[in-house]
């Protein structure tokens, strides 16, 4: 290998710094690797340096580890070495995000509200993905067929159904299942209160009652669209629309108050209101705790942010992940924010780094002991 070759990071491999560790998002392969902060500093601070220049930045004792880091980064294809001239042909990704519609996703909590007129309004907004709740204990295939026919010509390309009131699989007739399986627009059907948990094609049968999924790990898959959106917006609230059982119009099911009601206000007028879009432009970098998390650009957190001051937000409910310890709630050695002496309230945010260092040593030594 020529000694003149310099380090270049593949543009779609993004290092993201957290509080106690970092991550590399591979936006092309939709994967993530957790890495130590020392490796983050290397990949972030040694761009366009030769291997010799990089090693010279470290002591003789550290160089063996640094060489292992470089080997790891090359093996994972996060970096490559090229000539200084060649490196100029690999520009960074342009940080920008846009969407060709005013609303991307919508939820309708009552299937009886789905009409041709409503779908026309949703199409005017450019809605691509729609979730519809079915709370009837039984819906016949003919009724479902008529419901789906209303989508002909609409902008909606992806439809998910959530059956919440079914308590016996016999209510889903073979004819109805076949209809939903074969319709290309239907991408997912969740059936709650089923006799057992199982998956069959598009169908997922769930034994328990419907509840909002709160495990953010199930939706953590880095991709360029999500990453770019997360740099500037709240990925859960941005361009989203919720229509409740009685026709109330909101940004999300958990936002307070209503912005309008079906039949009284046009959807396009509602979604253009500044109050409706209040949470759209809120990125994780503006939010307590999230701003210190290595998962912040791939997280679809449903918690409701609360404003503090002009450009700061916090949560009343704590996330299941503590980025200051690098621990999930179910992990050995996990402590919540209060146990770590961290305060995130309407009065402000405070943290004691020295105390966190002590807790880190204990938390991870506890896990090592449990694994031996």
Secondary structure, DSSP 8 states (H G I E B T S, - for coil): --TT-EEEE-TTEEEEE-SS-EEEEETTTTEEEEE-HHHHHHHHH-TT-BHHHHHHTS-HHHHHHHHHHHHHHHHTTSEEEE-HHHHTTS---------SSS-SEEEES-GGG--HHHHHHHHHHT--EEEEEE--S---HHHHHHHHHTTTTSS--EEEEEE-S--SGGGS-HHHHHHHHH-TTEEEEEEES-SS-EEETTEEEESS-------GGGG----HHHHHHHHHS-TTTTTEEEE-TT-EEESSTTSSS-SEETTTS-HHHHHTSTTTTTTTT--GGGBTTGGG-TTTTS----S--EEETTTEEE-SS--SEETTTTEETTSTT---TTTTT-EEETTEEE--HHHHHHHHHHHHHHHHHHH-
